[in-house]
C-alpha cells in the first residue's frame, strides 16, 4: 500500500517491526538441555516473562500505531472515530505498563 502512495520506504519501515517481533519470539526459547556427548545446546520454549511481555507489547504496538496514522491519512472524520482509536491506544499502553513484569 505504501508503495502505491509513493512512499518507497515502506518495506524498511514495516520490516523493522516484523524483525523486532521475531526477535521477541526467539527470546521465548531458552536452553532446555544439551546433547551428549558433544554438549550442543538444545533450545525449546522456556518460561521467560520479560520475553513474553516484549513479544505481546511489540505485536500490539505494531498493529495499533499504524491504525491511528491510517485513519488520519484517509481523513476518516466519522465523529469519534479518531478519538476512539486514540483512546484505545492510550488504554492499551496503560494496561501494558501495568502488566510489565
C-alpha positions in Angstrom: 0.0 0.0 0.0 2.7 2.5 0.9 4.5 1.9 -2.5 1.2 2.8 -4.3 1.1 6.1 -2.3 4.6 6.9 -3.4 6.3 6.1 -0.2 9.2 3.8 -1.2 10.5 3.2 2.3 7.6 1.1 3.4 9.4 -2.2 3.4 12.2 -0.8 5.5 9.8 0.7 8.0 7.5 -2.2 8.4 10.1 -5.0 8.2 11.8 -3.5 11.2 8.7 -4.1 13.3 8.4 -7.6 12.0 12.1 -8.4 12.8 11.7 -7.0 16.3 8.7 -9.2 16.8 10.7 -12.3 15.6 13.5 -11.3 18.0 10.9 -11.1 20.8 9.5 -14.5 20.0 13.0 -16.0 19.7 13.7 -14.8 23.3 10.9 -17.1 24.5 13.2 -20.0 23.7 15.9 -21.0 26.2 18.4 -23.7 26.5 16.4 -26.7 27.8 19.1 -29.3 27.5 22.3 -30.4 25.8 23.2 -33.2 23.5 25.5 -35.9 24.7 28.5 -36.2 24.4 29.0 -33.1 22.2 27.1 -30.9 24.7 25.4 -28.9 21.8 22.7 -26.8 23.3 19.0 -27.8 22.8 16.5 -25.0 22.7 12.8 -25.1 23.4 10.1 -23.0 24.8 11.1 -21.8 28.3 9.3 -19.6 30.8 10.5 -16.0 30.3 8.1 -13.3 31.5 10.1 -10.5 30.0 10.3 -12.1 26.6 6.6 -12.9 26.5 5.8 -9.3 27.6 8.1 -7.9 24.9 6.5 -10.0 22.2 3.0 -9.1 23.1 3.8 -5.4 23.6 5.6 -5.3 20.2 2.7 -7.0 18.4 0.1 -4.7 19.9 2.1 -1.5 19.1 2.9 -2.7 15.6 -0.8 -3.1 14.9 -2.3 -0.1 16.7 0.2 2.6 15.9 -0.3 2.4 12.1 -4.1 2.2 12.6 -4.1 5.7 14.1 -2.0 7.1 11.2 -4.1 5.3 8.6 -7.3 6.9 10.0 -5.6 10.3 9.7 -4.2 9.6 6.3 -7.6 8.7 4.8 -9.3 11.6 6.6 -11.8 9.3 8.5 -13.7 12.1 10.1 -16.6 10.0 11.4 -17.4 11.6 14.7 -15.4 9.9 17.4 -13.5 7.5 15.2 -10.1 9.1 15.6 -10.7 9.7 19.3 -11.8 6.1 19.7 -8.6 4.8 18.2 -6.5 7.2 20.3 -8.4 6.2 23.4 -7.8 2.5 22.6 -4.1 3.1 22.1 -3.9 5.0 25.4 -5.8 2.2 27.2 -3.6 -0.4 25.7 -0.4 1.4 26.7 -1.6 1.9 30.3 -2.5 -1.8 30.6 0.8 -2.9 29.2 2.6 -0.6 31.7 0.6 -2.2 34.5 1.4 -5.7 33.3 5.1 -5.2 32.8 6.9 -8.0 34.6 
